[in-house]
Amino acid sequence: MKLIVGLGNPGAKYARNRHNIGFMAVERMAEDHDFGPWKSKHQGSVSEGRFGSTRAVLLRPETFMNRSGDSVAAAMRFHKLEPEDVIVLHDELDLAPGKVKAKMGGGHAGHNGLRSVHSHLGPEYGRVRLGIGHPGHKDRVAGYVLSDFAKVEADWLEDVLRGISDGAPHLADGDMAKFMNAVALRTAPARPSTGIKGAARPSPAPVDAPTQKTKSVAPPEERSALQKLMERFK
């Protein structure tokens, strides 16, 4: 069994914030894979179901970001899970928008939600980092992550969410490589073939050679010497 956690802040005012991309990801998983309805449990909302033979619980902590670990720890204790059974999806400033990386273990890099999860679980849990880009200066970070995604970001955001949902069964199985391949098929699809390799270029249409102009040649003189002499005295 896996506990898959999406980080975010509860409430409609935060629903489309960049900080809530973790919520968006687990919500898409639940919708696409016919998980059960969301229910209030473990200081959050949970939706239960299966990815193939693997049972999974999707969790949205509703403690606000900096207390996310309270909800995650409560769910983990209830289901008698270990930290390695937990996977957390969260926004990542240090990745370009639309980039996704997955790994087991590691630091929290100053992310308030991860810092809280660390305080309860330690570092040995899985995480999926969802790139949202950086505003350029640390003083702008708070306003940036708590603002909604712009309309121009809709396409890459949709590709990321679809890719994560496609790869969710592999994520639940612990196969990070196959999960990342599924994401890549949505976010960086292969280019279509350009045709038969090495096909010859069409030959240029033949050009007619220019026709040479020839000077007309007068027929040889057939007059006699006497006739020529007579013509001179006419």
C-alpha positions as CSV (number, residue, x, y, z in Angstrom):
1,M,0.0,0.0,0.0
2,K,1.1,3.6,-0.8
3,L,0.2,6.9,0.8
4,I,0.5,9.5,-2.0
5,V,0.4,13.0,-0.7
6,G,-0.2,16.3,-2.6
7,L,0.9,19.4,-0.8
8,G,-1.1,22.6,-0.9
9,N,-3.3,25.0,1.2
10,P,-7.0,24.3,1.8
11,G,-9.8,26.6,0.6
12,A,-11.1,28.0,-2.7
13,K,-8.9,31.1,-2.6
14,Y,-5.8,28.9,-2.9
15,A,-7.1,26.3,-5.3
16,R,-5.3,27.5,-8.4
17,N,-2.1,28.8,-6.7
18,R,1.3,27.6,-7.8
19,H,1.8,26.3,-4.3
20,N,-1.2,24.0,-4.8
21,I,0.1,22.0,-7.7
22,G,0.5,19.0,-5.4
23,F,-3.2,19.1,-4.6
24,M,-4.0,19.4,-8.4
25,A,-1.9,16.3,-9.1
26,V,-3.6,14.0,-6.6
27,E,-7.0,15.3,-7.6
28,R,-6.3,14.4,-11.2
29,M,-5.1,10.9,-10.2
30,A,-8.3,10.3,-8.3
31,E,-10.5,11.5,-11.2
32,D,-8.7,9.5,-13.9
33,H,-8.3,6.3,-12.0
34,D,-11.9,6.1,-10.5
35,F,-10.8,6.5,-6.9
36,G,-13.5,6.9,-4.2
37,P,-15.0,10.2,-3.1
38,W,-12.9,12.5,-1.0
39,K,-13.5,12.2,2.7
40,S,-12.3,14.1,5.8
41,K,-9.7,12.1,7.6
42,H,-6.3,12.5,9.3
43,Q,-6.6,16.3,9.4
44,G,-7.0,16.3,5.6
45,S,-9.0,14.8,2.8
46,V,-8.5,11.3,1.5
47,S,-9.5,9.3,-1.6
48,E,-8.9,5.6,-1.7
49,G,-8.6,3.2,-4.6
50,R,-6.2,1.0,-6.5
51,F,-3.6,1.3,-9.3
52,G,-3.9,-2.2,-10.6
53,S,-3.1,-4.5,-7.8
54,T,-1.6,-1.8,-5.6
55,R,-3.9,-0.2,-3.0
56,A,-3.3,3.5,-2.5
57,V,-4.6,6.3,-0.4
58,L,-4.4,9.9,-1.8
59,L,-4.1,12.6,0.8
60,R,-4.5,16.4,0.7
61,P,-3.4,17.8,4.1
62,E,-5.8,20.5,5.3
63,T,-3.5,21.9,8.0
64,F,-2.0,24.6,5.8
65,M,1.4,24.1,4.2
66,N,3.7,24.6,7.2
67,R,1.8,21.9,9.2
68,S,1.5,19.3,6.4
69,G,3.5,16.8,8.4
70,D,0.8,16.5,11.1
71,S,-1.7,15.2,8.6
72,V,0.8,12.9,6.8
73,A,2.0,11.4,10.1
74,A,-1.6,10.7,11.2
75,A,-2.4,8.9,8.0
76,M,0.8,6.9,8.1
77,R,0.2,5.8,11.7
78,F,-3.4,4.8,10.9
79,H,-2.4,2.6,8.0
80,K,0.7,1.3,9.7
81,L,3.0,2.5,7.0
82,E,6.8,3.2,6.9
83,P,8.3,6.4,5.5
84,E,9.3,4.6,2.3
85,D,5.6,3.9,1.7
86,V,4.9,7.6,1.5
87,I,5.3,9.7,-1.7
88,V,4.9,13.5,-1.5
89,L,4.1,15.7,-4.6
90,H,5.0,19.4,-4.2
91,D,5.9,22.6,-6.0
92,E,9.5,23.2,-6.8
93,L,11.0,26.7,-7.4
94,D,14.3,25.4,-8.5
95,L,12.9,23.6,-11.5
96,A,11.7,25.3,-14.7
97,P,7.9,25.4,-15.2
98,G,6.7,22.0,-16.5
99,K,9.8,20.0,-15.4
100,V,9.3,17.0,-13.1
101,K,11.8,15.0,-11.1
102,A,11.2,12.1,-8.8
103,K,13.5,10.5,-6.1
104,M,13.6,8.7,-2.8
105,G,15.0,10.6,0.2
106,G,16.8,13.9,0.3
107,G,16.5,17.3,1.9
108,H,13.6,19.7,2.1
109,A,15.5,22.7,0.4
110,G,13.6,25.2,2.6
111,H,10.1,24.1,1.4
112,N,7.8,24.7,4.3
113,G,5.6,21.6,3.6
114,L,8.6,19.3,3.2
115,R,10.2,20.7,6.4
116,S,7.1,19.8,8.3
117,V,6.9,16.3,6.8
118,H,10.6,15.9,7.6
119,S,10.0,16.7,11.3
120,H,7.6,13.7,11.5
121,L,9.0,11.2,9.1
122,G,12.6,12.0,8.6
123,P,14.0,12.2,5.1
124,E,13.5,8.7,3.8
125,Y,10.3,9.1,1.8
126,G,9.6,9.6,-1.9
127,R,9.0,12.9,-3.4
128,V,7.9,14.2,-6.8
129,R,9.2,17.7,-7.5
130,L,6.9,19.7,-9.8
131,G,8.7,22.7,-11.4
132,I,7.0,26.1,-11.2
133,G,10.0,28.3,-11.9
134,H,11.5,31.1,-9.8
135,P,10.3,34.7,-9.8
136,G,13.9,35.9,-9.9
137,H,14.4,37.3,-6.4
138,K,13.8,35.8,-3.0
139,D,11.7,38.7,-1.8
140,R,9.1,37.9,-4.5
141,V,8.8,34.2,-3.7
142,A,5.9,34.4,-1.2
143,G,3.7,36.4,-3.5
144,Y,4.7,34.2,-6.5
145,V,3.8,30.8,-5.0
146,L,0.6,32.2,-3.6
147,S,-0.6,33.6,-6.9
148,D,-2.6,31.7,-9.5
149,F,-1.1,30.1,-12.6
150,A,-1.2,32.5,-15.5
151,K,-3.4,31.6,-18.5
152,V,-0.3,31.2,-20.7
153,E,0.8,28.4,-18.4
154,A,-2.4,26.3,-18.9
155,D,-0.9,24.1,-21.6
156,W,2.2,22.9,-19.8
157,L,0.3,22.6,-16.6
158,E,-2.2,20.3,-18.2
159,D,0.5,18.2,-19.8
160,V,2.2,17.8,-16.4
161,L,-1.0,16.7,-14.6
162,R,-1.9,14.3,-17.4
163,G,1.6,12.8,-17.4
164,I,1.6,12.3,-13.6
165,S,-1.8,10.7,-13.8
166,D,-0.6,8.4,-16.6
167,G,2.4,7.4,-14.6
168,A,0.6,7.0,-11.2
169,P,0.5,3.2,-11.4
170,H,4.3,3.0,-11.8
171,L,4.7,5.6,-9.0
172,A,2.6,3.4,-6.7
173,D,4.8,0.3,-7.7
174,G,7.9,2.2,-6.8
175,D,9.2,2.3,-10.4
176,M,10.4,5.9,-10.7
177,A,12.0,5.3,-14.1
178,K,8.7,4.2,-15.7
179,F,6.8,6.9,-13.9
180,M,9.2,9.5,-15.4
181,N,8.9,8.0,-18.9
182,A,5.1,8.4,-18.7
183,V,5.5,12.0,-17.7
184,A,7.9,12.6,-20.5
185,L,5.5,11.2,-23.1
186,R,3.1,14.1,-22.2
187,T,5.6,16.9,-21.5
188,A,8.2,16.1,-24.2
189,P,6.6,13.8,-26.9
190,A,8.7,12.4,-29.6
191,R,8.7,14.4,-32.9
192,P,6.9,12.8,-35.8
193,S,9.0,11.2,-38.5
194,T,9.8,13.3,-41.5
195,G,9.5,10.5,-44.0
196,I,11.7,7.8,-45.6
197,K,15.3,8.2,-44.5
198,G,17.6,8.9,-47.4
199,A,14.9,9.5,-49.9
200,A,16.3,11.0,-53.0
201,R,15.4,14.5,-53.9
202,P,13.3,14.9,-57.0
203,S,15.4,15.7,-60.1
204,P,14.9,19.1,-61.6
205,A,12.7,19.3,-64.6
206,P,14.7,19.0,-67.8
207,V,15.5,22.3,-69.5
208,D,15.5,22.5,-73.3
209,A,18.8,23.5,-74.8
210,P,18.7,26.8,-76.5
211,T,18.2,26.6,-80.3
212,Q,21.2,28.1,-82.1
213,K,20.3,30.7,-84.7
214,T,22.0,30.1,-88.0
215,K,22.6,32.6,-90.8
216,S,20.8,31.9,-94.0
217,V,23.2,31.2,-96.8
218,A,22.4,32.4,-100.3
219,P,22.4,29.8,-103.0
220,P,25.4,29.8,-105.1
221,E,25.5,32.1,-108.2
222,E,24.4,30.4,-111.3
223,R,24.7,33.4,-113.7
224,S,27.2,33.3,-116.6
225,A,30.0,35.9,-116.9
226,L,28.2,37.5,-120.0
227,Q,25.0,38.0,-118.0
228,K,26.9,39.7,-115.2
229,L,28.6,42.0,-117.7
230,M,25.3,43.0,-119.2
231,E,23.8,43.8,-115.9
232,R,26.5,46.3,-115.2
233,F,25.5,48.4,-118.2
234,K,21.7,48.4,-117.6
